[in-house]
Amino acid sequence: MNDLSIRSAVALLYAHWEGFIRGAASAYVEFVSRLQVPCEQLSDNFLAIASRSLPRDATESRRIKSHVAIVEFVRQRMTGRSNLAFGSAVSTQSNLNSGVLQDIILTIGLEYAPYETKEKLIDERLLRSRNSIANGQYLTMDTTEYVELHEEIQSLVQLFYNQVDNAAQTSAYRVQA
């Protein structure tokens, strides 16, 4: 591979990484939303998504209406069907670094531990390389380094897929007894 091919491949690999993580996580939240599980049966992370706007609205307003909405949620909507805002539940912030990945994983209730040893790979090898390319800076990466990066990112994508699939199959979105 020549320099131009490697630069292009890194940019595409990052786009695949970010797009897949965002797409799979969003699809999982939408899946849970469409099930309309009663709020009281949702796991903590999904209950947080269902009630996400309530505390923000209450702190931004001195009016009682926002505070009453929180009380109504606790008293009445907990037994009602959930309504998750799946369109806005997951954000990569256009920079899917390990910190953003951790937040996404926490949002959908997965285990982050398998990614901890890959933080440097994500932040320094993939994201920094992509940012260098996007900013027109020279990238020093040979074919062997790119192939290794590609394989590592593909394994992380597969890991994420497996985690999401397993969470959906085992109803991990529900409170575990």
C-alpha positions as CSV (number, residue, x, y, z in Angstrom):
1,M,0.0,0.0,0.0
2,N,1.2,3.5,-0.8
3,D,1.0,6.5,1.6
4,L,-2.3,7.7,0.0
5,S,-3.9,4.3,0.3
6,I,-3.0,4.0,3.9
7,R,-4.2,7.5,4.7
8,S,-7.5,6.7,2.9
9,A,-7.8,3.4,4.7
10,V,-7.3,4.9,8.1
11,A,-10.0,7.5,7.5
12,L,-12.4,4.8,6.3
13,L,-11.5,2.5,9.2
14,Y,-12.3,5.3,11.7
15,A,-15.6,6.1,9.9
16,H,-16.5,2.4,10.1
17,W,-15.6,2.3,13.8
18,E,-17.6,5.4,14.7
19,G,-20.5,4.6,12.5
20,F,-20.9,1.1,13.7
21,I,-20.7,1.9,17.4
22,R,-23.2,4.8,17.0
23,G,-25.5,2.7,14.8
24,A,-25.5,-0.5,16.8
25,A,-25.9,1.4,20.1
26,S,-28.7,3.5,18.7
27,A,-30.4,0.5,17.2
28,Y,-30.3,-1.3,20.6
29,V,-31.8,1.7,22.4
30,E,-34.5,1.8,19.7
31,F,-35.1,-1.9,20.1
32,V,-35.6,-1.5,23.8
33,S,-37.8,1.6,23.2
34,R,-40.1,-0.3,20.8
35,L,-40.6,-3.0,23.4
36,Q,-42.2,-0.4,25.7
37,V,-41.0,-2.2,28.8
38,P,-42.6,-0.6,31.9
39,C,-40.2,1.9,33.5
40,E,-40.1,0.0,36.7
41,Q,-38.7,-3.0,34.8
42,L,-36.0,-1.1,33.0
43,S,-32.3,-1.5,34.1
44,D,-30.9,1.7,35.7
45,N,-29.2,2.9,32.5
46,F,-32.4,2.6,30.4
47,L,-34.4,4.3,33.2
48,A,-31.8,7.1,33.1
49,I,-32.5,7.5,29.4
50,A,-36.2,7.5,29.9
51,S,-36.0,10.2,32.5
52,R,-33.0,12.1,31.2
53,S,-34.6,15.4,30.4
54,L,-36.5,15.7,33.7
55,P,-33.7,16.8,36.0
56,R,-32.3,19.2,33.4
57,D,-35.7,20.8,32.9
58,A,-36.1,21.2,36.7
59,T,-32.7,22.7,37.3
60,E,-33.2,25.2,34.4
61,S,-36.5,26.4,35.6
62,R,-37.6,27.8,38.9
63,R,-41.2,27.0,38.0
64,I,-42.9,24.2,39.9
65,K,-44.2,22.6,36.7
66,S,-40.8,20.9,35.9
67,H,-40.4,19.7,39.5
68,V,-44.0,18.3,39.5
69,A,-43.0,16.4,36.3
70,I,-40.3,14.5,38.2
71,V,-42.8,13.6,40.9
72,E,-45.4,12.4,38.4
73,F,-42.7,10.3,36.7
74,V,-41.9,8.6,40.0
75,R,-45.5,8.1,41.0
76,Q,-47.3,7.4,37.8
77,R,-45.0,6.7,34.9
78,M,-42.9,4.1,36.6
79,T,-45.6,1.5,36.1
80,G,-46.4,2.8,32.6
81,R,-44.7,1.9,29.4
82,S,-41.3,3.4,28.8
83,N,-40.7,6.0,26.1
84,L,-37.0,6.2,25.3
85,A,-35.7,9.1,23.2
86,F,-33.6,6.7,21.1
87,G,-32.7,9.4,18.5
88,S,-30.7,11.3,21.0
89,A,-29.6,8.7,23.5
90,V,-26.3,7.9,21.8
91,S,-23.7,10.5,20.6
92,T,-20.1,9.9,19.4
93,Q,-19.5,13.7,19.6
94,S,-17.8,13.3,16.2
95,N,-14.7,12.0,18.0
96,L,-15.2,8.5,19.3
97,N,-12.3,8.3,21.8
98,S,-12.2,5.9,24.7
99,G,-14.0,8.3,27.0
100,V,-16.9,8.8,24.7
101,L,-16.9,5.0,24.1
102,Q,-17.1,4.4,27.8
103,D,-20.1,6.8,28.1
104,I,-21.9,5.0,25.2
105,I,-21.2,1.6,26.8
106,L,-22.5,2.8,30.1
107,T,-25.6,4.4,28.4
108,I,-26.6,1.0,27.0
109,G,-25.5,-1.0,30.0
110,L,-22.6,-3.0,28.6
111,E,-19.3,-4.0,30.2
112,Y,-16.4,-1.6,29.5
113,A,-13.6,-3.7,31.0
114,P,-12.7,-5.5,27.7
115,Y,-12.0,-2.1,26.1
116,E,-9.7,-0.7,28.9
117,T,-6.6,-2.3,27.5
118,K,-7.4,-0.9,24.1
119,E,-7.8,2.8,25.1
120,K,-4.3,3.7,23.8
121,L,-5.1,2.0,20.5
122,I,-8.4,3.9,20.1
123,D,-7.1,7.3,21.2
124,E,-3.6,7.4,19.9
125,R,-3.3,5.0,17.0
126,L,-6.8,5.3,15.4
127,L,-8.2,8.7,16.5
128,R,-4.9,10.6,16.4
129,S,-4.1,9.2,13.0
130,R,-7.6,10.1,11.7
131,N,-7.3,13.6,13.1
132,S,-3.9,14.0,11.6
133,I,-5.2,13.0,8.2
134,A,-8.3,15.3,8.6
135,N,-6.0,18.2,9.5
136,G,-3.7,17.7,6.5
137,Q,-0.8,16.5,8.6
138,Y,1.6,13.9,7.5
139,L,0.9,10.4,8.7
140,T,3.7,7.9,9.2
141,M,2.2,4.5,9.1
142,D,3.4,1.6,7.0
143,T,1.3,-1.3,5.6
144,T,2.1,-3.6,8.5
145,E,1.0,-1.1,11.1
146,Y,-2.2,-0.4,9.2
147,V,-3.1,-4.1,8.9
148,E,-2.5,-4.5,12.6
149,L,-4.6,-1.5,13.4
150,H,-7.4,-2.7,11.1
151,E,-7.5,-6.1,12.7
152,E,-7.6,-4.6,16.2
153,I,-10.4,-2.2,15.4
154,Q,-12.3,-5.0,13.6
155,S,-12.0,-7.2,16.7
156,L,-13.4,-4.3,18.8
157,V,-16.3,-3.8,16.4
158,Q,-17.0,-7.6,16.6
159,L,-16.8,-7.4,20.5
160,F,-19.2,-4.6,20.6
161,Y,-21.6,-6.4,18.2
162,N,-21.4,-9.5,20.4
163,Q,-22.1,-7.5,23.6
164,V,-25.1,-5.7,22.1
165,D,-26.5,-9.0,20.6
166,N,-26.0,-10.8,23.9
167,A,-27.7,-7.9,25.9
168,A,-30.7,-8.0,23.6
169,Q,-30.9,-11.8,23.7
170,T,-30.7,-12.0,27.5
171,S,-33.0,-9.0,28.1
172,A,-30.2,-7.2,29.9
173,Y,-32.3,-4.0,29.6
174,R,-34.6,-5.3,32.3
175,V,-33.9,-5.1,36.1
176,Q,-32.1,-8.3,37.0
177,A,-33.6,-10.1,40.0
